[in-house]
Each structure stands twice: as structure tokens, then as C-alpha cells.
Amino acid sequence: MSLRINEVVPDFEADTSQGKIRFHEWIGDSWAILFSHPKDFTPVCTTEFGAVAALDAEWKKRGTKVIGVSVDGVEEHKRWISDIESYCKNDVHFPIIADEDLKVSKLFDMLPAEAYLPDGRTPADSATVRSVFIIGPDKQLKLSMTYPMSVGRNFAEVLRALDALQTTTQHGIATPADWTVGQDVIIPPSVSNDDAKAKFGEYETIFPYLRRTKLPK
């Protein structure tokens, strides 16, 4: 299936490094981030898992659960976690889905339906399993990013994007390029000038379609 923004993400059952889960039930009323990897014990992925583990307090501050997925088994995940914790000097508190049958990778359109894992496989056989999905409490996909094997993901940007998504959802605004919390925001074109004045107070009109205002408190 092709997964698009604002569509409900697939629900599934899976074994993880922390036991069996049903995905929608696991999300509950939280925001969630699903990030995928083509194989355990790979260099770039190890640094990425370490980066996510180091941000544990930031995810919790934003009411967000994180979960990894890699196309290896639970026992491999548990051994790999030891390497990750040694690398990043942080505990890995989040679960890692065991996707040996590629069910999750195919449900989220990271691999074609006919994909399979050959004997003696390498990460190249599942190279496109390198995505990040930010999911709202309504279980809808809010944002996705896909990276190549050679480029480590910037989880500071994932965190920034999460802040922007939560802010726009809460206040009915939009955010400009490179926006971070505390900076001015954009009034959507669908809001009339009168309604903008009533809702936001003072605002700056740069162009008729580009109006900037302080972030509502």
C-alpha cells in the first residue's frame, strides 16, 4: 500500500525487544515515531539508535513514544542493544520491532510486496527500510522522511518537525522554514484578516498571502 499524509497508518501485531505489541494500542493517546532500519549491527544505524536513545527525555517531554523496526529477530535486537548502549552511553528504553517476515516494512511501503530476504543477505537487500514516520494520537501519518543507506538521519530535525506538528495542531497556524519553538508563526490563508485579528491580535502582512504573528500562548 502507498501511505499518504493524513491517512490512518496500518495496525499490526509484532514481536519486539520488549514483548508483543499491537501497534495502535501501543500508541494509545500519544504521538509516536516509527523509525526503520535494514539490518542490525550496521554502522550508521547504530549511531542513529544511539541518537534516539540520548533524546529520551525530549520525547517524553513531548508526550511522544518512539519505536524502532529492523528486519532481524528479537534475539539479534537484544544483542545489538548492548552495542548501542555502549556506543551512546545511554540506555535504550524504546522497543525494536522484529520484522523478519517484512510485514511492517511492506505495510509502510518501504519494500515492495514481492520482496524477500535471501540467504546470506546484506543490508543492501532491504536498503529502502530507512524511513521515519511521525504519527499523531489520531493514528494518522503526519510526516515521513526516507534516507539512503549512507546518510545518517538528523534526529534534531525530527525533533524540530515534531515540535512544529504539535504546535500547528494545537494553534491552527503554520510554521515558516527553519522554524523553532518561540519564533513567529504564519497565519494560514484560510483565516480572514478579521478572524486573524480576533484570534491573534497584531500581525504583520508581508504579502496578502503571507502574514506573520507571535505564537499564541
DACOR-V651187 format. One record per residue. N is the residue number from 0. SS is DSSP state (H for helix, E for strand, - for the rest). OMEGA is omega as a letter, one per 30 degrees, with the letter a starting at -180 (none if undefined). BURIAL is 1 if it has 24 or more other ideal C-beta (glycine too) atoms within 12 Angstrom, else 0. Layout:
N & SS & OMEGA & BURIAL
N & SS & OMEGA & BURIAL
//
This chain:
0 & - & l & 0
1 & - & a & 0
2 & - & a & 1
3 & - & l & 0
4 & - & l & 0
5 & - & l & 0
6 & - & l & 0
7 & E & a & 0
8 & - & l & 1
9 & - & l & 1
10 & - & a & 0
11 & - & l & 1
12 & E & a & 0
13 & E & l & 1
14 & E & l & 1
15 & E & l & 1
16 & - & l & 1
17 & - & l & 0
18 & E & a & 0
19 & E & l & 0
20 & E & l & 1
21 & E & a & 0
22 & H & a & 1
23 & H & l & 1
24 & H & l & 0
25 & H & l & 1
26 & H & a & 1
27 & - & l & 0
28 & - & a & 0
29 & - & l & 1
30 & E & a & 1
31 & E & l & 1
32 & E & l & 1
33 & E & l & 1
34 & E & a & 1
35 & E & a & 1
36 & E & a & 1
37 & - & a & 1
38 & - & l & 1
39 & - & l & 1
40 & - & l & 0
41 & - & a & 1
42 & H & a & 0
43 & H & a & 1
44 & H & l & 1
45 & H & l & 1
46 & H & a & 0
47 & H & l & 1
48 & H & l & 1
49 & H & l & 1
50 & H & l & 1
51 & H & l & 1
52 & H & a & 1
53 & H & a & 1
54 & - & a & 1
55 & H & a & 1
56 & H & a & 0
57 & H & l & 0
58 & H & a & 1
59 & H & l & 0
60 & H & a & 0
61 & - & l & 1
62 & - & a & 0
63 & E & l & 1
64 & E & l & 1
65 & E & l & 1
66 & E & l & 1
67 & E & l & 1
68 & E & l & 1
69 & E & a & 1
70 & - & l & 1
71 & - & a & 1
72 & - & a & 0
73 & H & a & 1
74 & H & l & 0
75 & H & l & 1
76 & H & a & 1
77 & H & l & 1
78 & H & a & 0
79 & H & l & 1
80 & H & l & 1
81 & H & l & 0
82 & H & a & 0
83 & H & a & 1
84 & H & l & 0
85 & H & a & 0
86 & H & a & 0
87 & H & l & 0
88 & - & l & 0
89 & - & l & 0
90 & - & l & 0
91 & - & a & 1
92 & - & a & 1
93 & - & l & 1
94 & - & l & 1
95 & E & a & 1
96 & E & l & 1
97 & E & a & 1
98 & - & a & 1
99 & - & l & 1
100 & - & l & 0
101 & - & a & 1
102 & H & a & 1
103 & H & l & 1
104 & H & l & 1
105 & H & l & 1
106 & H & a & 1
107 & - & l & 1
108 & - & l & 1
109 & - & l & 1
110 & - & l & 1
111 & - & a & 0
112 & - & a & 0
113 & - & a & 0
114 & - & l & 0
115 & - & l & 0
116 & - & a & 1
117 & - & l & 0
118 & - & a & 0
119 & - & a & 0
120 & - & l & 0
121 & - & l & 0
122 & H & a & 1
123 & H & a & 0
124 & H & l & 0
125 & H & a & 1
126 & - & a & 1
127 & - & l & 1
128 & - & a & 1
129 & - & a & 1
130 & E & l & 1
131 & E & l & 1
132 & E & l & 1
133 & E & a & 1
134 & E & a & 1
135 & - & l & 1
136 & - & l & 1
137 & - & l & 0
138 & - & l & 1
139 & E & l & 1
140 & E & a & 1
141 & E & a & 1
142 & E & l & 1
143 & E & l & 1
144 & E & l & 1
145 & E & a & 0
146 & - & l & 1
147 & - & a & 0
148 & - & a & 1
149 & - & a & 0
150 & - & l & 0
151 & - & a & 1
152 & - & l & 1
153 & - & a & 0
154 & H & l & 1
155 & H & l & 0
156 & H & l & 0
157 & H & l & 1
158 & H & l & 1
159 & H & l & 1
160 & H & l & 1
161 & H & l & 1
162 & H & a & 1
163 & H & l & 1
164 & H & a & 1
165 & H & a & 1
166 & H & a & 1
167 & H & l & 1
168 & H & a & 1
169 & H & a & 0
170 & H & a & 1
171 & - & l & 0
172 & - & l & 1
173 & E & l & 1
174 & - & l & 1
175 & - & l & 0
176 & - & l & 0
177 & - & a & 0
178 & - & l & 0
179 & - & a & 0
180 & - & l & 0
181 & - & l & 0
182 & - & l & 0
183 & - & a & 1
184 & E & a & 1
185 & E & l & 1
186 & E & a & 1
187 & - & l & 0
188 & - & a & 0
189 & - & l & 0
190 & - & l & 0
191 & - & l & 0
192 & H & l & 0
193 & H & l & 0
194 & H & l & 0
195 & H & l & 1
196 & H & a & 0
197 & H & a & 0
198 & H & a & 0
199 & H & a & 1
200 & - & a & 0
201 & - & l & 0
202 & - & a & 1
203 & E & l & 0
204 & E & l & 0
205 & E & l & 0
206 & E & l & 0
207 & - & a & 0
208 & - & a & 0
209 & E & a & 0
210 & E & a & 1
211 & E & a & 1
212 & E & l & 1
213 & - & l & 0
214 & - & l & 1
215 & - & l & 0
216 & - & none & 0
//
